[in-house]
Amino acid sequence: MTKRLLLFVVVLLTLSAVLSAVSHWVSPLPTNALVAARWLAILASCVYGFSRRSLTTWIFIAMFGGAAIGHDWPQVALNLRVISMIFLRLIKAIVAPLLFATLVSGIAAHSDLKRVGRMGIKAIVYFEAVTTLALLIGLVAINVSRAGAGAKVPAASREGLAGQKVSATDTILHIFPENLAKSVSEGQILQLVVFSIVFGIALAMVRESRRLPLLNFTESLAETMFKFTNIVMYFAPFGVGAAIAYTVGSTGTGILLNLAKLLITLYVALFVFVGGVLLPIALLAGVPLRRFVAAVAEPVSIAFATANSEAALPRAMAAMEGMGVPRPVVAFVMPTGYSFNLDGSTLYLSLASIFVAQAAGIHLSVGQQLLMMLILMLTSKGVAGVSRASLVILLGTVGSFGLPVEPVFILLGIDQLMDMGRTSVNVLGNCLATVVIARWEGDFGGDQLTQSSIMKGRGIPST
């Protein structure tokens, strides 16, 4: 029944789109007929949404509904901005505690890196090198496609965007906090990151009996803020619908074309990253590609379907053990990679942040873009396990550069489609990192395993 209803909805949406296209490019049709076709399709979508009870489904419905309201009743749409601003405030409230908790717990929890010695150093260097390449590929891709160029941002979003010239000394000083409360209230994300990193290092140096209570607190705070994010996301359909309605009512439907260009840009960039970075690394490290692909197929598929990296973690760890990576290597590299090796997420964030600047018509110099990439590389750590947590990071980053927030809301309309791709690359990158580190350490026993043991994810080296 649900599949038939979905098919009916798709037919109605397609029919509505065809009628609108015919009216625009071929011969004008009665306005009432076009409006009736649009809203019949949206009402059918709502019926399907009630049957599915999926947040992602409702976000898509809200996106279509918001666009229709903005197009058909622009005066009504202009009054809906308050709803999107409520959503913005709730999201902004998450940024500081979430970043502080994830960075501090991530650093302090790995205070045993000196014990794992060479493997730990290799893993961290590898993670940072690969995520930096991901950021650069995303940066190049969005500057080539210019997916955000020509997008019309509502006038209210442009208030206060006049740039100020600052010296190099001021730029450097601006990185370091003088007052934590002031940094949080002003949305100075990099200052918060610097404080959190130093705090995490200091906590890691404290003896265990003193460190554990505070470490447990930050881990509990991180989990709580992830749950807080999930609660706020229930309001997402209203926030997204209102933002789309306000934008379309103010500027027209051109922004939807920009979103399509961004989605294409992201997937092209992800394919370039996999083929141009991960594949050469696998070849250089001597990773058996056929067996590796067979081993990662299931966890990557789980990640793609759920858009959640943690959902694929148990299967990915079992698959890497089945491929011949020793359990201690898997136990260290895979969880650490979930904090430090978010290839797909960092690539997406570089795309999305520059997209926001392009949509606002703000030119960022190469130096500003590189500084933004540095902030993203630091702030993206530790959020792979929560769907749409990247939204929080993105909002904090664009806010610290004085960019408007409306384009970020609009991105949420296609976030599920983008999240599926970036999460899959996160899992693929961490699986490859596990095998590569094992090869470098001389601990990879994959040559002794059978194909069947790999597929089962529990292979045992022969003796």
C-alpha positions in Angstrom: 0.0 0.0 0.0 2.8 2.4 0.9 4.6 1.8 -2.3 1.5 2.4 -4.3 0.9 5.6 -2.4 4.5 6.7 -3.1 4.0 6.0 -6.8 0.8 8.0 -6.8 2.7 10.9 -5.1 5.5 10.8 -7.6 3.0 10.8 -10.5 1.2 13.8 -9.1 4.5 15.7 -8.5 5.7 14.9 -12.0 2.4 16.0 -13.5 2.5 19.3 -11.5 6.1 19.9 -12.6 5.3 19.2 -16.3 2.3 21.5 -16.2 4.4 24.3 -14.7 7.1 23.8 -17.3 4.6 23.8 -20.2 3.0 27.0 -18.8 6.4 28.7 -18.4 8.0 27.7 -21.7 5.3 26.6 -24.1 1.8 28.1 -23.6 0.4 29.8 -20.4 -2.1 27.6 -18.5 -4.8 28.8 -16.1 -3.2 29.8 -12.8 -5.9 28.1 -10.7 -5.3 24.8 -12.5 -1.5 25.0 -11.8 -2.1 25.9 -8.1 -4.6 23.1 -7.7 -2.2 20.5 -9.3 0.6 21.7 -7.0 -1.4 21.4 -3.8 -3.0 18.2 -4.7 0.5 16.7 -5.1 1.5 18.2 -1.7 -1.6 16.9 0.1 -0.9 13.5 -1.3 2.7 13.8 -0.1 1.4 14.6 3.4 -0.7 11.5 3.4 2.3 9.5 2.4 4.3 11.3 5.1 1.8 10.2 7.8 2.1 6.6 6.6 5.9 6.7 6.7 6.5 8.7 9.9 10.0 9.6 8.7 11.7 12.9 9.5 13.5 12.9 6.2 10.2 12.4 4.3 8.7 15.4 6.1 11.7 17.6 5.4 11.2 16.9 1.7 7.5 17.6 2.0 8.2 20.8 3.9 10.6 21.8 1.2 8.0 21.4 -1.6 5.3 22.9 0.5 7.4 25.9 1.4 8.4 26.5 -2.2 4.7 26.3 -3.2 3.6 28.8 -0.4 6.4 31.2 -1.5 5.4 31.0 -5.1 1.6 31.1 -4.7 1.2 33.4 -1.7 4.5 35.4 -1.3 2.9 37.9 1.2 2.1 35.0 3.6 5.5 33.5 3.1 7.3 36.7 4.2 5.6 36.4 7.6 7.0 32.9 8.1 10.6 33.9 8.7 10.1 34.0 12.4 9.6 30.2 12.4 12.9 29.6 10.6 14.6 32.0 13.1 13.3 30.0 16.0 14.9 26.9 14.5 18.1 28.9 14.0 18.3 29.9 17.6 17.8 26.4 18.8 20.6 25.2 16.5 22.9 27.9 17.6 22.3 26.9 21.2 23.9 23.5 20.4 27.2 24.7 18.9 29.3 25.7 21.9 28.5 22.8 24.3 28.6 20.2 21.5 32.0 21.4 20.2 33.5 21.7 23.7 32.3 18.3 24.8 33.3 16.4 21.6 36.8 18.0 21.3 37.7 17.6 25.0 36.4 14.1 25.3 38.0 13.1 22.0 41.5 14.4 23.0 41.4 13.4 26.7 40.1 9.9 26.0 43.1 9.3 23.8 45.6 10.1 26.5 47.1 6.6 25.9 48.4 7.6 22.5 51.9 7.6 23.9 51.4 3.9 24.8 50.4 2.9 21.3 53.4 4.9 20.1 54.3 4.6 16.5 50.8 3.4 15.4 49.1 6.4 17.0 51.4 8.9 15.4 51.0 7.3 12.0 47.2 7.2 12.3 46.9 10.9 13.3 49.2 12.0 10.6 47.4 9.9 8.0 44.0 11.2 9.2 45.0 14.8 9.0 46.7 14.4 5.6 43.7 12.7 4.0 41.0 15.1 5.5 43.1 18.0 4.3 43.0 16.6 0.8 39.3 16.1 1.1 38.9 19.8 2.1 41.0 21.0 -0.8 39.0 18.9 -3.3 35.8 20.3 -2.0 37.2 23.8 -2.1 38.3 23.4 -5.7 35.0 21.7 -6.8 32.8 24.5 -5.4 35.0 27.2 -6.9 34.9 25.5 -10.3 31.1 24.8 -10.3 30.2 28.0 -8.5 26.9 26.3 -7.5 25.9 29.2 -5.2 26.6 32.0 -7.7 23.5 33.8 -8.8 21.4 32.6 -5.9 19.3 35.4 -4.5 19.5 35.7 -0.7 16.7 37.7 0.9 17.7 41.3 1.8 17.3 40.7 5.5 20.1 38.2 5.4 22.5 40.7 4.0 22.3 43.1 7.0 25.6 43.6 8.7 27.6 41.9 6.1 29.8 44.8 5.3 33.4 43.6 5.6 36.0 45.2 7.8 39.7 45.2 7.0 41.9 43.8 9.7 45.7 43.4 9.9 47.5 40.1 10.0 48.3 40.7 13.7 44.6 41.2 14.4 43.8 38.0 12.5 46.3 36.0 14.5 45.1 37.5 17.8 41.5 36.8 16.9 42.3 33.0 17.0 43.0 33.0 20.7 40.3 33.6 23.4 40.6 36.1 26.1 37.3 35.3 27.7 35.4 32.0 27.1 32.0 33.4 27.8 32.6 36.3 25.4 33.8 33.8 22.7 30.6 31.7 23.1 28.3 34.7 23.1 29.9 36.2 20.0 30.0 32.9 18.1 33.7 32.9 17.8 34.0 29.3 16.8 37.8 29.1 16.4 38.5 30.7 19.8 36.2 28.0 21.3 38.1 25.3 19.4 41.5 26.6 20.6 40.2 26.7 24.2 38.7 23.2 23.9 41.9 21.7 22.4 44.2 23.2 25.1 41.7 22.1 27.8 41.6 18.6 26.4 45.4 18.3 26.3 45.6 19.6 29.9 42.9 17.1 31.0 44.8 14.3 29.3 47.9 15.2 31.4 46.0 14.9 34.7 46.4 11.6 36.6 43.6 9.1 35.9 41.8 9.4 39.2 41.3 13.2 38.6 40.8 13.0 34.9 38.0 10.4 34.8 35.2 12.4 36.5 35.7 15.4 34.1 36.1 13.0 31.2 32.9 11.2 32.1 31.2 14.6 32.3 32.3 15.8 28.9 31.3 12.4 27.3 27.9 12.6 29.0 27.6 16.2 27.8 28.5 15.2 24.3 25.8 12.5 24.3 23.3 14.8 25.8 23.9 17.4 23.1 23.6 14.8 20.4 20.2 13.9 21.8 19.4 17.6 22.1 20.2 17.9 18.4 17.9 15.0 17.6 15.0 16.7 19.5 15.6 20.0 17.7 15.6 18.2 14.4 12.0 17.3 15.0 11.3 20.9 14.4 13.3 20.8 11.1 10.4 20.4 8.7 8.8 23.6 10.1 12.1 25.5 10.0 13.0 24.3 6.5 9.5 24.9 5.1 9.5 28.4 6.5 13.0 29.2 5.2 12.2 27.9 1.7 8.8 29.8 1.7 10.5 33.1 2.8 13.3 32.7 0.3 11.1 31.8 -2.7 8.6 34.5 -1.7 11.4 37.1 -1.5 13.5 36.1 -4.5 11.8 33.5 -6.6 12.5 29.8 -7.3 16.0 30.2 -8.7 17.6 28.9 -5.5 16.3 25.4 -6.2 18.5 25.3 -9.3 21.5 26.2 -7.2 20.7 23.4 -4.8 20.6 20.9 -7.7 24.0 22.2 -8.9 25.4 21.8 -5.4 24.2 18.2 -5.1 25.8 17.3 -8.4 29.0 19.1 -7.3 29.2 17.1 -4.1 28.8 13.7 -5.7 31.3 14.5 -8.4 33.8 15.7 -5.7 33.2 12.6 -3.7 33.9 10.4 -6.7 37.0 12.4 -7.5 38.2 12.0 -3.8 37.6 8.2 -3.8 39.2 7.7 -7.2 42.0 10.3 -6.9 42.9 10.0 -3.2 41.6 6.8 -1.6 42.3 4.5 -4.6 46.0 5.6 -5.0 46.5 5.2 -1.2 45.1 1.7 -1.4 47.4 0.8 -4.4 50.5 2.3 -2.7 49.8 0.5 0.5 49.3 -2.8 -1.3 45.7 -3.3 -0.2 44.0 -6.2 -1.9 41.3 -4.3 -3.7 38.9 -7.0 -4.6 38.8 -8.4 -1.1 38.7 -4.9 0.4 35.7 -4.0 -1.8 33.9 -7.2 -0.8 34.6 -6.5 2.9 33.4 -2.9 2.9 30.4 -3.3 0.6 28.0 -4.1 3.5 29.1 -1.4 6.0 29.2 1.2 3.3 25.7 0.2 2.1 24.4 0.5 5.7 26.0 4.0 6.0 24.5 5.1 2.7 21.0 3.8 3.6 21.0 5.2 7.2 23.1 8.3 6.7 24.7 7.4 10.0 28.3 6.4 10.5 27.8 4.8 13.9 25.1 2.4 12.5 27.8 0.9 10.3 30.6 0.8 12.9 30.1 -2.7 14.3 29.8 -4.3 10.9 32.8 -2.3 9.6 35.0 -3.4 12.6 33.9 -7.0 12.1 34.6 -6.8 8.3 38.1 -5.4 8.9 38.9 -8.2 11.4 37.6 -10.7 8.9 40.0 -9.2 6.3 42.9 -9.9 8.6 43.5 -6.7 10.5 44.4 -7.5 14.1 41.8 -6.6 16.7 44.0 -4.1 18.6 44.6 -2.2 15.4 40.9 -2.2 14.5 39.9 -1.2 18.1 42.3 1.8 18.0 42.2 3.0 14.4 38.5 2.7 13.6 37.0 4.6 16.7 39.8 7.2 16.4 39.0 7.6 12.7 35.4 8.4 13.7 36.7 11.5 15.4 39.6 12.5 13.2 39.0 11.0 9.7 35.7 12.3 8.5 36.6 12.5 4.8 33.1 12.9 3.4 31.9 15.3 6.1 34.9 17.6 5.7 34.6 17.6 1.9 30.9 18.5 2.3 31.6 21.2 4.8 34.1 22.9 2.5 31.6 22.8 -0.3 28.7 24.1 1.8 30.5 26.9 3.5 31.8 28.4 0.2 28.3 27.8 -1.3 26.8 30.1 1.4 29.4 32.8 0.6 28.6 32.5 -3.1 24.9 32.6 -2.5 25.3 35.8 -0.4 27.4 37.4 -3.2 30.4 37.7 -0.8 33.9 37.2 -2.3 36.2 35.3 0.0 39.9 35.6 -0.7 42.1 32.6 -0.9 43.5 33.3 2.6 39.9 33.6 4.0 38.9 30.3 2.4 42.0 28.5 3.7 41.3 29.9 7.2 37.7 28.6 6.9 39.1 25.2 5.9 41.3 25.2 9.0 38.3 25.9 11.2 36.3 23.2 9.5 39.1 20.7 9.9 39.2 21.3 13.6 35.5 21.7 14.3 34.3 18.7 12.3 36.0 16.2 14.7 33.7 13.8 16.5 30.3 14.4 14.9 30.2 11.5 12.4 27.7 9.5 14.5 24.8 11.9 14.3 22.8 12.6 11.2 22.8 16.3 10.3 25.3 17.2 13.1 27.3 18.8 10.2 24.5 21.5 10.1 25.6 22.6 13.6 29.2 22.9 12.6 28.4 24.7 9.4 26.2 27.2 11.1 28.9 28.0 13.7 31.5 28.4 11.0 29.6 30.6 8.6 28.4 32.7 11.6 32.0 33.3 12.7 32.7 34.7 9.2 29.7 37.0 9.2 27.8 35.1 6.5 24.0 34.8 6.3 22.3 31.8 7.7 19.3 31.4 5.3 21.3 29.4 2.7 22.3 26.9 5.4 18.6 26.3 6.2 17.9 25.8 2.5 20.7 23.2 2.3 18.8 21.2 4.9 16.2 20.5 2.2 18.6 18.3 0.4 20.8 17.3 3.4 19.6 13.7 3.5 20.7 13.2 -0.1 24.1 14.8 0.6 24.4 13.0 4.0 24.1 9.6 2.4 27.1 10.2 0.1 29.3 11.9 2.7 28.6 9.3 5.4 29.4 6.4 3.0 32.8 8.1 2.2 33.4 8.5 6.0 33.0 4.8 6.5 35.0 3.8 3.4 37.8 6.1 4.4 38.0 4.7 7.9 38.0 1.1 6.7 40.8 1.9 4.3 42.7 3.7 7.1 42.5 0.6 9.3 44.0 -1.7 6.6 46.7 0.9 5.6 47.8 1.3 9.2 47.9 -2.4 9.7 50.0 -2.8 6.5 52.4 -0.1 7.7 52.8 -1.8 11.0 53.4 -5.2 9.3 50.4 -6.7 11.1 48.1 -7.3 8.2 47.2 -11.0 8.0 44.8 -10.7 5.0 46.8 -12.8 2.7 45.9 -15.9 4.8 42.2 -15.4 4.7 39.6 -16.9 2.4 37.0 -14.9 0.5 34.2 -16.6 2.4 35.6 -15.5 5.7 35.8 -11.9 4.5 32.2 -12.0 3.5 31.2 -13.3 6.9 33.3 -10.6 8.6 34.9 -13.1 11.0 37.9 -14.6 9.2 40.6 -16.4 11.3 44.2 -16.5 10.1 45.3 -20.0 9.3 48.1 -21.4 11.3 
